[in-house]
Amino acid sequence: MIPAFDPHALRDEFPILSEQINGHRLIYFDNAASAQKPRVVLEAMEQLASHGYANVHRGLHVLANRATEAFEGARASVARFVNAPEAAEVIFTRGTTEAMNLLAYGLASSIQSGDEILLTEMEHHSNIVPWHFLRERRGAKLVWAPVNAQGGLDLEATLALIGPRTRVAAITQMSNVLGAVPDLPRLADAVHGFGGILVVDGAQGAVHFPTDVQALGCDAYALTGHKLYGPTGIGALWAKRDLLERLDPFNGGGEMIEIVTRDRVTYAGLPHRFEAGTPAILEAVGLGAALDWLMSQDRAAIELHEKALHDRAVAGLKAIGASLYGESPDKGAVLAFNIPGLHAHDVAQILDQSGIAIRAGHHCAQVLMAALGVSATARASFALYNTMEEVETFLAATERAQARFARVRPQQAGAHA
Ligand SMILES: Cc1ncc(COP(=O)(O)O)c(C=O)c1O
């Protein structure tokens, strides 16, 4: 039996959570967009900036060594966090978006016209647009795996789409709208059976589930710092060494080379080959601190806690007649919804007046919005520091918003945003 997780015990570690917003204590349910940062992350960056800062890798002085040690220590933390076989397979990027662009660019020269790239309808644009580049530039064909009626990935239909032309399947570990969690090990086996590779967008999944890239069976995995209680502008790509060694370098410049002459260039080994220029040193160290902190928490208990928040919010929203998107049994703690007759943006704005931050819009998932037949949804997304009292306050505010709107425009009740 997993002991219950008490979010109150660590809320003090997040300075922003005691802020007043519009005269109300902040309730932050926009975690899937970007999570708040614990003091340990802010302090790690401050400490390095104040006492250990210099450029990394090339220095021959104390500060350069200190900074390099902290930077490479952060890489080791990422490797531990995803259970990478070796830290050199971890490439620092600006986030998941850059990781996906790096992969798609690096693979481009090996993609032939008609080669297939399998995506799901629930991908974030950062795991769609880089592959569209390969469609436009290399003649690749994008193949779309469907979402089922429950808002999960239709596994059987997806497996049927994987075949000898599938070079890459690029699939989310957890949808940022539906919360759905596809069966990645099963998909990995299927893709590998035809000699393709499985690329996983871990931007959301890494936050809610302990991640083991070896158990997932994937070939590449991307995560992003700011959703993982870390800083912006930093993320990581893990990929198998033999895949990384097959990729064309992405950015050119200092640090990623071995020898540069007038008519030739040779490249550095991993991971430096993919890290041109001065990296985001402070941010990488902040990410390392965030991951170390997260790994020190009871993640199984956190998962149950977040699920309890999610399930209570689902029940409360259903009780007021909201439409919910994404009700597959295995899902992470994000909740997309619409209130009949009320535009998602209005819901977000009304809640904001009560100090409650949620998201509204297409969530960078326009293909999914089209499949769902909506242009936008509201979205509440939960983090380990959220509490059941906050969910109750959110539900009460949502109910008030619905009642207020029903009085103002009763004729439109039932219409969807
Ligand atoms: C599923 C998913 N993938 C990728 C991203 C992009 O992350 P970033 O903007 O940090 O690169 C997001 C961000 O919302 C996301 O939710």
The ligand as a MOL file (V3000), in Angstrom:
LIG
                    3D

  0  0  0     0  0            999 V3000
M  V30 BEGIN CTAB
M  V30 COUNTS 16 16 0 0 0
M  V30 BEGIN ATOM
M  V30 1 C 3.0350 17.0580 -25.3540 0
M  V30 2 C 3.9310 18.2400 -25.5600 0
M  V30 3 N 4.9560 18.1400 -26.3980 0
M  V30 4 C 5.8030 19.1510 -26.6080 0
M  V30 5 C 5.6400 20.3650 -25.9880 0
M  V30 6 C 6.6070 21.4720 -26.2960 0
M  V30 7 O 7.4330 21.7390 -25.2180 0
M  V30 8 P 8.4390 22.9740 -25.3200 0
M  V30 9 O 7.6210 24.1480 -25.7370 0
M  V30 10 O 8.9680 23.1310 -23.9430 0
M  V30 11 O 9.4770 22.6310 -26.3010 0
M  V30 12 C 4.5740 20.5320 -25.1100 0
M  V30 13 C 4.3370 21.8380 -24.4730 0
M  V30 14 O 3.2260 22.2360 -24.2290 0
M  V30 15 C 3.7030 19.4350 -24.8920 0
M  V30 16 O 2.6690 19.5510 -24.0620 0
M  V30 END ATOM
M  V30 BEGIN BOND
M  V30 1 1 1 2
M  V30 2 1 2 3
M  V30 3 2 2 15
M  V30 4 2 3 4
M  V30 5 1 4 5
M  V30 6 1 5 6
M  V30 7 2 5 12
M  V30 8 1 6 7
M  V30 9 1 7 8
M  V30 10 2 8 9
M  V30 11 1 8 10
M  V30 12 1 8 11
M  V30 13 1 12 13
M  V30 14 1 12 15
M  V30 15 2 13 14
M  V30 16 1 15 16
M  V30 END BOND
M  V30 END CTAB
M  END
